[in-house]
Amino acid sequence: TVKKEFRKLLRPKNDLFVALDYNGAEVRMFLELAGEKQPDYDIHDWNVRNVFANALTRDEAKIEFFGWLYNSLEHADLGKTYNKAKVLNEWYDGEYITTPYQRKIEVDDFRALNYLIQSSTADRVLSKAVIIDKMLEERKSFVSHILHDEIVIDFDNEDRDIIMGIKETFEDGFLSSMKAGKNYFELKELNL
């Protein structure tokens, strides 16, 4: 990660940074691996309503979800909605996970789900960065950097005509936010 005080030092060469960031990337990747439909709004709010019956805050639901996902904790409500066994049966053979991006990783049972989700999420972001980079060929804007599930574009205002196409390419079934700013610390939500 980049410490917040250092983010102010990162400035674009062009007009501004545009950051595309997935909403609940790992949760959404789990749903994609399970072949399940993606909610069209904040995934953690969706969990508050549909899994926790509004008994938790968004932050509490997020903590509860990740505690359950990556640990062997039991949680009846999460287990009904998110079927770990189904995902592992599809993508793990007991020795290797094979991701949708054809990455094959030797792993033990305890780490299989974590490796599957983390690797698939990273490969999704990287593949989207390559596509976006190609979209920006012959333009002033360019992919500046990637941080976890976020792609940051050093954006030139002349390329406004392509911004929605970039967002649609990045999302491709996942929900994302788009923020912009004159440095990497002071990014504000763009509502296009």
C-alpha positions as a printed Julia matrix, in Angstrom:
192×3 Matrix{Float64}:
   0.0     0.0     0.0
   0.98    3.65   -0.24
   0.87    5.65    2.99
  -1.56    8.55    2.86
   1.13   11.16    3.44
   3.01    9.84    0.39
  -0.08    9.8    -1.83
  -0.02   13.61   -1.99
   3.38   13.36   -3.63
   2.04   11.3    -6.54
   0.92   13.76   -9.19
  -0.12   13.17  -12.8
   1.89   14.35  -15.78
  -1.39   15.19  -17.53
  -4.44   16.96  -16.1
  -5.48   14.57  -13.33
  -5.53   11.06  -11.99
  -8.64    8.99  -12.66
  -8.89    5.98  -10.35
 -11.15    3.01  -11.06
 -11.72    0.85   -8.0
 -13.89   -2.24   -7.66
 -16.63   -2.3    -5.04
 -15.92   -5.34   -2.87
 -13.61   -6.96   -5.41
 -13.0   -10.15   -3.46
 -16.67  -10.63   -2.61
 -17.59  -10.06   -6.23
 -14.87  -12.45   -7.36
 -16.32  -15.11   -5.04
 -19.73  -14.6    -6.66
 -18.21  -14.8   -10.15
 -16.35  -18.01   -9.26
 -19.63  -19.43   -7.91
 -21.48  -18.44  -11.09
 -23.8   -16.17   -9.09
 -25.38  -12.87  -10.14
 -23.69   -9.66   -9.02
 -25.7    -7.11   -7.01
 -25.9    -3.77   -8.82
 -25.16   -1.75   -5.7
 -22.62   -1.79   -2.87
 -21.9    -5.43   -2.07
 -21.45   -4.81    1.66
 -24.8    -2.98    1.85
 -26.3    -5.9    -0.06
 -24.91   -8.26    2.6
 -26.32   -6.06    5.39
 -29.8    -6.35    3.85
 -29.79   -9.87    2.42
 -27.5   -11.85    4.71
 -27.59  -10.04    8.05
 -31.22   -8.79    7.94
 -30.09   -5.23    8.76
 -28.7    -6.38   12.15
 -25.18   -5.08   11.4
 -23.67   -1.87   10.08
 -21.88   -1.93    6.74
 -18.47   -1.97    8.47
 -19.53   -4.76   10.83
 -20.88   -6.8     7.92
 -17.61   -6.35    6.05
 -15.56   -7.54    9.03
 -17.9   -10.47    9.59
 -17.73  -11.49    5.95
 -13.94  -11.47    5.64
 -13.53  -13.18    9.02
 -15.74  -15.97    7.71
 -14.32  -16.09    4.18
 -10.65  -16.5     4.99
 -10.91  -18.34    8.29
 -12.6   -21.6     9.08
 -15.27  -19.9    11.16
 -18.82  -21.13   10.78
 -21.57  -18.68    9.94
 -24.94  -20.12    8.96
 -26.26  -16.99    7.23
 -23.12  -16.42    5.16
 -22.89  -20.12    4.35
 -26.41  -20.09    2.89
 -25.6   -17.2     0.56
 -21.95  -17.92   -0.23
 -21.24  -21.59   -0.89
 -17.52  -22.18   -0.26
 -17.79  -25.9    -1.07
 -19.31  -25.16   -4.49
 -16.47  -22.77   -5.36
 -13.75  -25.11   -4.14
 -15.3   -28.1    -5.94
 -15.22  -26.13   -9.17
 -11.72  -24.62   -8.92
  -9.68  -26.83   -6.53
  -8.7   -30.44   -7.09
  -7.27  -31.06   -3.6
  -3.76  -30.19   -4.7
  -4.01  -27.26   -7.13
  -6.33  -24.37   -7.75
  -6.81  -23.44  -11.38
  -8.14  -19.93  -11.8
 -10.41  -18.65  -14.59
  -7.23  -17.01  -15.92
  -5.56  -20.44  -16.27
  -3.15  -19.88  -13.4
  -2.41  -23.17  -11.65
  -1.16  -22.92   -8.07
  -0.22  -25.73   -5.72
  -1.89  -25.1    -2.38
  -3.16  -26.82    0.76
  -6.82  -27.03    1.78
  -6.53  -24.19    4.31
  -5.23  -21.66    1.76
  -7.06  -22.84   -1.36
  -9.98  -20.4    -1.25
  -7.76  -17.46   -0.31
  -5.3   -18.17   -3.14
  -8.12  -18.7    -5.61
  -9.86  -15.41   -4.81
  -6.71  -13.32   -4.43
  -5.07  -14.64   -7.59
  -8.24  -14.39   -9.68
  -8.88  -10.83   -8.49
  -5.31   -9.75   -9.24
  -5.41  -11.34  -12.69
  -8.74   -9.7   -13.45
  -7.34   -6.27  -12.58
  -4.17   -6.86  -14.57
  -6.07   -8.09  -17.61
  -8.33   -5.02  -17.46
  -5.24   -2.78  -17.2
  -3.85   -4.33  -20.39
  -7.14   -3.76  -22.23
  -7.38   -0.17  -20.97
  -3.76    0.44  -21.93
  -4.59   -0.66  -25.48
  -7.63    1.64  -25.49
  -5.31    4.52  -24.62
  -2.77    3.88  -27.37
  -2.31    6.95  -29.57
  -3.68    9.15  -26.75
  -2.05   11.32  -24.12
  -3.63    9.45  -21.2
  -1.97    6.3   -19.89
  -2.21    3.74  -17.11
  -0.12    5.25  -14.32
  -0.24    2.46  -11.76
  -2.22   -0.33  -10.18
  -2.82   -0.75   -6.46
  -4.68   -3.9    -5.4
  -8.02   -3.74   -7.27
  -7.57   -0.16   -8.46
  -6.29    1.06  -11.81
  -5.09    4.67  -11.89
  -4.95    6.54  -15.17
  -2.84    9.63  -15.74
  -5.63   11.35  -17.62
  -5.56   14.11  -20.22
  -8.81   16.1   -20.62
  -8.62   15.65  -24.4
  -9.52   11.99  -23.83
 -12.91   12.68  -22.21
 -14.66   10.92  -25.09
 -13.34    7.53  -23.99
 -13.8     7.71  -20.2
 -17.16    5.9   -20.07
 -15.84    3.16  -22.34
 -12.9     2.72  -19.99
 -15.22    2.45  -16.98
 -17.46   -0.09  -18.76
 -14.42   -2.14  -19.77
 -13.11   -2.1   -16.2
 -16.44   -3.06  -14.67
 -17.52   -5.83  -17.05
 -20.09   -7.21  -14.61
 -18.48   -5.84  -11.44
 -19.47   -2.52   -9.86
 -16.79    0.14   -9.49
 -16.26    3.69   -8.4
 -14.43    6.34  -10.37
 -12.54    9.12   -8.61
 -10.38   11.93   -9.92
  -7.96   14.46   -8.52
  -4.79   16.48   -8.98
  -2.85   14.07   -6.76
  -3.3    10.5    -5.56
  -4.44   11.55   -2.09
  -7.18   14.03   -2.94
  -9.4    11.98   -5.22
 -13.09   12.91   -5.42
 -15.93   10.73   -6.63
 -16.93   11.24  -10.27
 -20.59   10.73  -11.04
 -20.8    10.44  -14.8
